[in-house]
């Protein structure tokens, strides 16, 4: 048997079976060390993983646990791969509860990547009183899934008791405490896992290519490969039938010259020539039916040991040639005809390591007529058709690489009835359907809608946007939960315990997270000196933040502060702006104050019609001052027509509420 060892630059065509076998094995041992390969591991939650109810939902458990395991395994010289390496969803953004063992194994198979194991973890936690103190119990369990055989390798658990966080530790404080404990637990689990992995036999992944074998021979080789010591698994990647032409000497010589002259042409063009040539020389040609097969082969043997096992295939009567590419970890096993032997060992070494001065053998200089010159019209038509098919194929490949609706439409414009018009139309429809689905999801703007899109569109064009929106919504949800937790504590200290300093602290925490009610209450506390010294500038600052979020009371108070210059520089224009915002939301006092500024022309152009409008709004809500002021406008005809009956009615309403000026105006009107 003859062996060829192929590197990136050197390839040897063998001649003497015995010498090539010995020297080939020697070179294989030299090029490949027997060093163990690193494990390739993905880390993800188990299918039955649920967040423990005892823990707050604000913490990002997946990120903390995954990072802890990654650090421990990387320090132990193992490769931890991102879930996207296998096309799996990001469990920090998406729901991973449906990832069964079979689904994970199928994803690893589809990816074609060298991934050995999946580590599936599950967290359990609960709080228990021990003696006089509360303690938390954390348990982190993991199991190893062999992605190549589908078998479960091992399962293990680490646990720990930890002290509860300090009193009133919520929000970021609680997240930090929880993440610290989970990180330590994850690294402990990673250390246990490292010991387990060291005890497992290493795995090696190869590609085996079988060339030019009959179906019977393929079956025999397949059976032999599965029975080699150290076999783990294999995956059939490709299986094809082909006819190999067996030409006589004259035909070989002619075709060799033709191919040499056309070396710059594409393989399809050469195939066109061979087709025509084969027809004209059909009497000198015969064909054999061959099978080519490609495996992904996983073994516990390193390349050198596996090569020795494959050598034993040569015990069959079929002549074989072996090639190994150490950069690709690829074995080629080729069924060949017996070739001439090498004349000397030195010739073998020269062929194995050619010098830079060696060139390709010079082709014969004898000119031969081109086989295309004597073609019939039908043969010429066939060649032209093949060339047209080649151009269409080249464009289709480019269209697929671009993969946009416009590229597929361009293909259909040029080849409306081309070989690929059906998949082109299907691709355009898929793009439209995907776009429509995303538009509907974008209009809903809910976590459920974005998650549904990710589930139903595994290859959608808007997956990244969906993940970003999901992350944003979840961040907002966590932020809102922290706001509520701080606000609840602050309200308890403020209203129940009257512990204003503590209330001030927790209102500040909630306000910094954007809680508008807390921002307003902080303004009140700084204004009224509750839990702190009076600070009108701080009060104005917090009122401003609440007002900018639409808090109606904060807008009204801020308008008053600008009109009086309390905590801010006096500015009637700013007062008008904030009064207007509050008045439009129906704030009675803001409506009266806005009308008052319009009646005086402070911060705005004097406008009695606008004054009457806003006095009326406030009077309708029962404001006695607004009723009296609006009555005065009707009495004098300012911004409204003079109407003494209306003026009297408004004075009476205000006077009934004890407004002394209205009582005086009513007395004056009667007399």
N, C-alpha and C positions, 0 to 999 in steps of 0.2 A: 504494500500500500504506500502511496505517496502523500506527504503532508506539505502544505504551504502555509507559512506564517506571514500574515499581512499586517504591516504597521501603516502609519499615515502615509509614508513615502515609498516604502519598499514592498514589492510583491514578487513572489518567486513562482515560476512555473516549473513543476518538478519533473524529473526524468527517471531517476533511479530509486525504486521503492525503498530498499533497505536503508540506504544512506540517508535519504530524506526523512525517513521515520525517526532514526536515531538523532540526527542533527536537529530536526524539527522539535522533538521533545526537549532537547537541550536548550534551544532558543526560547521555548515556551517557559521553561523554569527560570531562565535568566530574566526574561521580560516581566514576569509576574511573580511577585513575592507571595508568600503564603500568609501575609498579614490579614487579620480578621477585619471584616467590614463592619461599619457602624450600623446600629439598628436605626431604622427610619420609622418614627412613631408619630401618630396623630392623637391629640388629646381632645375629648369631647364628653359632654354629660351622658349618662346612661339614659335609656329610653324611659325608664320609670322614675327619672329624676324629677322631684318637685321641691320648690323652695320650702324649707321648714316653716310652718306657721308661726313658730315662736320668734323667728327673726324678722326684723323690719324689711319691708320690700324695697327700701331705698338703696340698699347696697348692691354692688355689681359683683355677685358671687363668681360668675363664670370667669371674669377677667382676673380676679385675685387668685382663684384656684389654678387656672391655666398658667398664669405667670409663675406661680410657685412651683408647679410641676416642671415647667420648662427650665427654670433655673437649676433645679436639682438634677434633672436628667442631662442637661447640657454640661454641667460640671462633671458628670460621670461619663462623658464622651459619647453621648447618644444624640442623634439628630431628632429634634422635635419640629414637626412640620405644621404649617398653617392649614386649617380646614379647607381653604380655597385651593390648596395644592391638589386636592381630590375633587374639587368642584362641590364641596359640601357647604351648607349655609353657615354663616357666622352666628354662633349661639348667643353672642352678646347682643345681636340685633334681631335675630329670627328665632322662631320656635323650633327646637331640635328634638322635641318629644317623639316625633314620628320616625326618627332615624333608627331603624332596627338593625340588628347585626347583618342581616342579608343585604339591606340597603347600603350599609357602609362597605361591605365586601364588594358589592357590585360597582360602587363608585370607584373603589381602588382598581378594580379590573378595567373599567372604562377609561380611567386616566392613563393607564399604561405606565404609571410611575413606579419607581422602586420603593414601595412602602411595605414594611413588614407587619407592623402591629398597630392596633388601636387600643388606647387606654381609655376605658369608660369609667367615670367616677360618679359617686353619689354622696351627697352631704346630708347628715342628720344632726339635729341640734335641739336641745330643750334645756329649760332652766329648772333647777331643783334646789330646795332649801337644804343645806347641810349645816348642822349645828345652828348658829345664830345668823349665818351669812348665806346669801344666795350665791349659787355657783352655776356656771353654764357647762353643759356637757356637749362636746363636739366630736363627731365621728365621721371620718372620711374614708370611704371604701372604694376600691378600684378593681377592675378585672381586665385581663389582657385578651384581646381577640386577635387570632392569627388571620390576617387579611388574605393570606395566600391559600390556606387550607380550610378556613372557616371554623377552625376548632378554637375553643377557649383554653388558653394556656394556664392561667393561674388567677386566683382571686385573693385579696388581702385587705386588711383594715388597720387604720391607726386611729387612736382616740386620745382625748385629753380633757381634764377638768380645768376651767379657768374662772377667775374671780369676775363677778359682775362689774360693769363699768360704774364709774362714780355717779353719785346722785345728780339728777338733772342733765345727764350726758345724752343729748339727742342730736339729731341732724348730723353735721360733719363730725362731731365728737364721737357719736356712736358708730358711724361708718369707719372712722380711723381705728377704733378699738376692734371692730369686727374684722376688718381687713388684716390687721396685724396678726390676729389669732389664726385666721384662715391661711395666711401666707406661711406661718410656721408649721401648721398642720400639713399643708400641701408639700412643703419641703421634706417633712418626715415621710410622707407617702412616697415621694420621689426617691428618697434614699432606700426605702424598702424595695421599691420597684427596681432600682439599679442592681441590687443584689440578686433579685429574681432573674433579671435579664442576663446577668453575667453567667448564670447557671444554664441558660438556654443555649443550644447549639446555634452557631452563626448561620445565616442564610446568604446565598449568592444567587443573583438573577442573571440569566443569559438569554440571548436570542440564538436559536438553532434554525438554520436554513438548510433544507434538504432539496437537492437539485437533481432532476433527470432520473427519477426512480419510477419503476412500475408500481401499480397499486399494491401488488403483493409485497414487494420489497418495502414500501412505505409502512404497511401494517406490521411487518416484522421489526422494522426499526422502531416504530412507535411502541411496540410491546417491550422491546429491549430497553428503551429510554425509561419507561415506567418502572422497570425492575432493577435499575442501577442503584447500588447502595447509596444512601443519602438523598434519594429522590423525595421532594416535598410536594410539588404541584407543577402543572403545566397548563398553558392556555394556547389553544390553536388560534393564531393570528391571521393566517392566510392559507388557502388551499386552492391550487389552480392546475388545470390541464393544459398541455401545450404539445405541439407537433414539432419535432426537431428534424430539419431536412438533412438527408445523408447524400451529399453530392459526390460525383466522380471527380477524378483528379483535374480534368480539364475545366469543369465548372467551378471548382474551388479556386483554381488559379485565376479565372476570369473575374469571379466575384470579388476575390481578394484585391485585385487591381482596381476594380471599380470602387470599392469601399475606401481604398487608400486615396484615390483621387477626390473623393467626395467627403473627406473626413470633417470638413467644416459644416456639412449639412446636418439637419436634425435627424433623429432616429426614425421618425415617421417617414421622412423623405427617402431614407435608405430602404425602409420597409416597402415603399412604393416600387422602388427599382427592383428589389428582390422579388416582389410579386410578379412583375412583368417578366423578369428573367426566369423565374421558376416556371412560368407558363411556356416560354419558348424552349425550355430545356427539360420539359416534363418527362421525356423519355429517359433522361440520365439521372433522375432523382427519385428517391423513396423517402417515406416519413415513418417516424416512430412516435407512438403515443407516450408522453412522459407526465409525471406528477411532480409538482413543486410544492413544498409545504414549509411554513414558518411557525415556530413555536416560541412562546415565552416560557422558559424552563427555569425552575427554581430548585436549587439543590443545596445540601449542606457541604458539598465538596467545593474546594477552590478550583480555579481554572486548570491548574496543572493536573490535579487529581482527576478532574472530570475528563480532561484530554486523554489521560491514560485509559480510562474506561471506554471512551469512544474509539480508541485505537483497536479495541477488541472486535469492533465491527468488521475489521479487515479479515477476520477469519472466514468470512463468507467468500464465495467464488467471484463476487462482483468487484471489479477494480474501483477503488475509492480514492478521492483526493480531499485533503482536509485544509481548511484555511481558518486562521483565528485572528480577529482584530481586537487587540487588547484595549484600544480606546473606546470601542463600542461594546465590548464584552460579547462578541458575536462569533459563533462557530458556523462555518459553511461546510457541509458534507456533500460532495459532488460525485456522482457516478460518472466515470470516464472510461474511454477506451484505453487500452494499454499503450503507453507512449514509449518512445525510444529511451534507453538508459543513458545516464551521464557517462562520458568517457573517463573523467577523472574526478576525484573529490575536490580538487582545486577549481574545476569548472563550476561545481555546485556552489562553492563559497563565493566565487565571482558573481554568479547569478543572484545569490542571496543578498550580497552587499555590493551592488553595482557602483562604479565610480561616477563622479559628476560628468566625466567626459563621454560616458557611454550614451549613445543615441539610439533611437529606434532604427531598426534595420532598413537599409535603403530598398525601396520597392523596385521591381523590374522596370527597366527602361523601355521595354518593348511596348509599342503603342498598340492598343486594342480598340476596335471600334466600339463606340458607346452603344449599350443595349437599347437605348431609347431611339437610336437613329432608324431602326428597322421596325418600329412599332406600327401596328395597324391603327386605323382611326378609333376602333373600339378600345384598344389598349391605351391609346393616348387619352381618350375620354375618362377611362378608369383612373389614370394617373392624375388628371386634372381634378376629378371628383375627390380623390384622396387628399390632394393639396387643399381643396376648399374645406374639406372636413377638418383638416389640421388647423386651418385658420379659425374655424368656428370653435374648435376645442380650445385653442389658445385664448381666444376671447372669453369663452365661458369660464376658464380657470381664473382669468383676471377678474371677471365679474364676481366670482365667488370670493376671491380674496378681498375685494372692495366691500362687497356685501351691503349695498344700499339700494333703496327702491329705484333711484335714478340709474344705477349701473345695470340692474335687471331690465329696466325699461329700454335702455340703450341697446341691450342685446336683442330684445324683441323687435326693436325698430329695424335693426340690420337683418336679423334672421327671424321673421315673424312665424315661420313654420320650421324652425331649426330643431335639431335633435333634443334640445333642452328647453323648448318653449313651455312645456307643462310645468317643470319645476321652477322656471323663471316666473310664470304667472302665480304659482303657489307662493313663492317667496314674496312677491309684491302684496298679495292678499294678506300674508302673515304679518307684514310690516303694518298694513292698514289696521288689521284687527288689534295688533299690539298697541298702536297709537290710540285707537278708540278706547281700549280698556284702560290705558293710562289716563286718558282725559277724564273718564268717569271716576277713577280712583282719586285723581287730583281734586275733583270737585267735592268729593266726600271728606277728604282730609282727616281720616280716622285711622287709628292703629290697625283696626280690623281690616279696613280696605287695603292698606298697604301690605299687610301680611298676606291677605288673600291674593294680591297680585304676584307676590314673590312665590307663593305656592303654585299658582296656576300658570305662571309664565317662567319656567326654569331657565329659559334662554332669552327672555325679553330684553329689549333695548333700554328699558328704564329701570332696571334692577338697582343700579347704583343710586339713582334718585330716590327710589322707594326705601332703600336702606337708610339713606340720609334722613329722609322724613321720619322714618320709624325711630331712629336714634334721637331726633329732635323732639318728637312727641314723648318719648320715654324720659328724656331729660326734663322736659316740662312737667311731666307727671311726678317725677322724683322731686323736682324743685317745689311743686305745689304741696307735696306731702310734707316736706321739711318746713315750708311756710306754716302749714296748719299745726304741726307739732309745736313749734315755737309760739304760735299765736295762742294755742290752747293753754300752754303753761303760763304765758303772760296774762291772759284773762283771769286765770285762777288766782295768781298773785295780786292782780289789780282789784278785782271785784269781790273775791271771797276773803282773801287774807289781808288785803290792804297793804301788802308788802311792795311798796312802789319802786324801791331800787331794783328788786328782782324782776318786777314787771317791766321796768325800763330796759333791763338787759335783754330779756327775751323778745320784747317788742322790736328792739334794734336788730336782733338776729332775723326776725321774720321780715322786717322792713327792708333789710339789705337783700333779701331774696325776692323782693318785689311785692310783698303783701301790702295792698293799698290801705286796708283798714288799719294795719299797724303803723304805717307812715302817718296817717291822720292822727291816731292816738298819741304818737310820739310828739307831734306838733302841739297837741293839747297839754301833754305833761311838761314840755319845756316852757310853754306859755303860762301854765298854772303852777310851776315849780313843784311838781309831784315827783319825788324820787330823785330830784336834782335841783340845782339852783335855776332860777328863772333865766332863760336865755331866749330872747325874742328872735334873734337871728337864726338860732338853731330851729326854733319853732317855724319860722318862715321857710326855712330850707326843707323841712319835712312836709309842711303844708304844700309846698310847691311840687314835691315829688308825687304826693297823693293827687293834687289837682291835675297834674299832667296825665294821670291815669283816669281822669274823669270823675274823681270823688267830688260830689256836689257840695258838701259842707266845706271841704277844703278850698274849693274854688270861691265860695262866698266869703269865707274868712280871709283868704288871701287878697281878694278885692278890697275888703275893708282895711287890711293892713297897708295896702298901697295907697288908699285914699287918706289914711291918717299918718302914714310914715312910721308905722310901728314895726321894727325889725328889718325894715327895708327903707330905701329912699322914697320919699313921697312922689307918686307918679300917678296922676289921674287917668292917663291913657291906659296904663297897665290895670288900674282899678276897673276901668270900663270893660276891658277885655275879659277879666275874670268874672265880673258881675254878669256880663252877657252870657258866658258859658253856663254859669249856675242858673241864671234866669231862664234860659232856654230849656233847662232840665226841670223847671217848675219851682225853684227855690223862692219862697215868698219874700224873704228879706232882701235877697239879691235883686228881685224884680223891683221892689220899692227903691233901693239904693240906685239902681240903674236909671230909673225914672227921675230920681232926684238930680243925678248928674246931667241928664238931658235938659232938665228944667233950668239948671244954672249954667249949662254950657261948659262944664268942667271936664276936660279930657276928650270932649266931643263938641261938635257945633251945636249951639242951643237949638232944640227942636221940641216944641210943645206937643206936636202930634205924637212923637215917639214917647215923650213923657206921659201923655195921656194913655197911650197904648200899654205901657208897662205898669202904670198906676192901676189901670183897670185889671190887669192880670193878678196883681197882688191883692187888690180889693176884693176880687172874686173869691180869694182864699180866706177872706175875713180880716185882713190887716187893717186896723183902725186908722193908722197914720195914712195909708194909701187911700182909704175911703175919704178921709178929710181932705187930702191934697187933691184928689180927683174932683171932689165937690167944689173946691175953690176954682179949678179950671173951668167947670161948667158954669159957675157963677160969673166968671169974668170973660168966658168965651176964648180961652187960650188953648189952641190946638183942637178945639171942638166948638160946635155951635153953642151959643148961650142957651142954657136950659135950666131955669131956676127950680123946676120941679125935681129934676134929677139931682141938682145940687142939694136941695132940701132932703131928699131921700138918703143921699150918701152921708150928709151931716148927721142925720138921725141914726144911721147904722153905726157910725163911729162914736157918737155920743152915748149910745146904749152900751158901748164897751168901756165907758168911763173916760173917753178922750176929752179933756177939758177944752182944748182949742176948738174941737168940733162942736162942743156945747155952746161956746161963745159965738162961733160962726152961725150956728142955728138961731141963736137969740138975735143976732144982728140981722139975719135974713128975714126973720119974722117982723122985725120992726123997721 
